[in-house]
């Protein structure tokens, strides 16, 4: 037969229950504090990674804008040279036509 063992309800055992409850509360507080510290560390790391990625993206976009600006600048320079060349060509043609007209 099974015999149930029971602890006598004495002041010493009550004190023991109080101590156990205190220890449990202390353990809970410790766990909550550790969790809060870990959450804070995770948030700091996430913020740092976000800022690094944001900076990388901003720098990449700046580089694209600079490259586009340089490309447009070169394109304007080429158009300017083409215009100047056309003006010189037209002046020469007028000059040649004037000579031709004067010779006839």
C-alpha positions as CSV (number, residue, x, y, z in Angstrom):
1,X,0.0,0.0,0.0
2,X,1.1,3.6,-0.8
3,X,1.5,5.8,2.2
4,X,1.1,9.5,1.7
5,X,3.8,11.5,3.3
6,X,2.7,14.9,4.6
7,X,4.8,17.7,6.0
8,X,3.6,18.9,9.3
9,X,2.4,22.5,9.2
10,X,4.9,24.0,11.6
11,X,6.2,27.6,11.8
12,X,9.6,26.3,10.4
13,X,7.9,24.9,7.3
14,X,5.9,28.1,6.9
15,X,9.1,30.1,7.0
16,X,10.5,27.7,4.4
17,X,7.5,28.4,2.1
18,X,8.1,32.1,2.5
19,X,11.8,31.8,1.7
20,X,10.9,29.7,-1.3
21,X,8.4,32.2,-2.6
22,X,11.0,35.0,-2.1
23,X,13.6,33.0,-4.1
24,X,11.0,32.4,-6.8
25,X,10.3,36.2,-7.0
26,X,14.0,36.9,-7.1
27,X,14.5,34.4,-9.9
28,X,11.5,36.0,-11.8
29,X,12.9,39.5,-11.3
30,X,16.3,38.3,-12.5
31,X,14.8,36.6,-15.6
32,X,12.8,39.7,-16.4
33,X,15.9,41.9,-16.0
34,X,18.0,39.6,-18.2
35,X,15.2,39.6,-20.8
36,X,15.0,43.4,-20.7
37,X,18.8,43.7,-21.1
38,X,18.8,41.2,-24.0
39,X,15.9,43.1,-25.7
40,X,17.8,46.3,-25.3
41,X,20.9,44.8,-26.9
42,X,18.9,43.4,-29.8
43,X,17.3,46.8,-30.4
44,X,20.6,48.6,-30.3
45,X,22.1,46.1,-32.7
46,X,19.1,46.4,-35.0
47,X,19.3,50.2,-34.9
48,X,23.0,50.1,-35.7
49,X,22.4,47.7,-38.6
50,X,19.6,49.9,-39.9
51,X,21.7,53.0,-39.8
52,X,24.6,51.2,-41.6
53,X,22.2,50.0,-44.3
54,X,20.6,53.4,-44.6
55,X,24.0,55.0,-45.0
56,X,25.0,52.5,-47.6
57,X,21.9,53.1,-49.6
58,X,22.2,56.9,-49.4
59,X,25.9,56.7,-50.5
60,X,24.9,54.4,-53.4
61,X,22.2,56.8,-54.5
62,X,24.6,59.7,-54.2
63,X,27.0,57.9,-56.5
64,X,24.2,57.2,-59.0
65,X,23.2,60.9,-59.0
66,X,26.9,61.9,-59.5
67,X,27.3,59.5,-62.4
68,X,24.1,60.7,-64.0
69,X,25.1,64.3,-63.5
70,X,28.5,63.6,-65.1
71,X,26.9,61.8,-68.0
72,X,24.5,64.8,-68.6
73,X,27.4,67.2,-68.3
74,X,29.4,65.3,-71.0
75,X,26.3,65.1,-73.2
76,X,25.9,68.9,-73.0
77,X,29.5,69.4,-73.8
78,X,29.2,67.1,-76.9
79,X,26.0,69.0,-78.0
80,X,27.9,72.3,-77.5
81,X,30.8,71.1,-79.7
82,X,28.4,69.8,-82.4
83,X,26.7,73.2,-82.4
84,X,30.0,75.1,-82.7
85,X,31.1,72.8,-85.5
86,X,27.8,73.3,-87.4
87,X,28.2,77.1,-87.0
88,X,31.8,77.0,-88.4
89,X,30.6,74.8,-91.2
90,X,27.7,77.1,-92.1
91,X,30.1,80.2,-92.0
92,X,32.4,78.4,-94.4
93,X,29.6,77.5,-96.7
94,X,28.4,81.1,-96.8
95,X,31.9,82.3,-97.5
96,X,32.3,79.8,-100.3
97,X,28.9,80.7,-101.8
98,X,29.8,84.4,-101.6
99,X,33.1,83.7,-103.4
100,X,31.3,81.6,-106.0
101,X,28.7,84.3,-106.5
102,X,31.5,87.0,-106.8
103,X,33.3,85.0,-109.4
104,X,30.3,84.7,-111.7
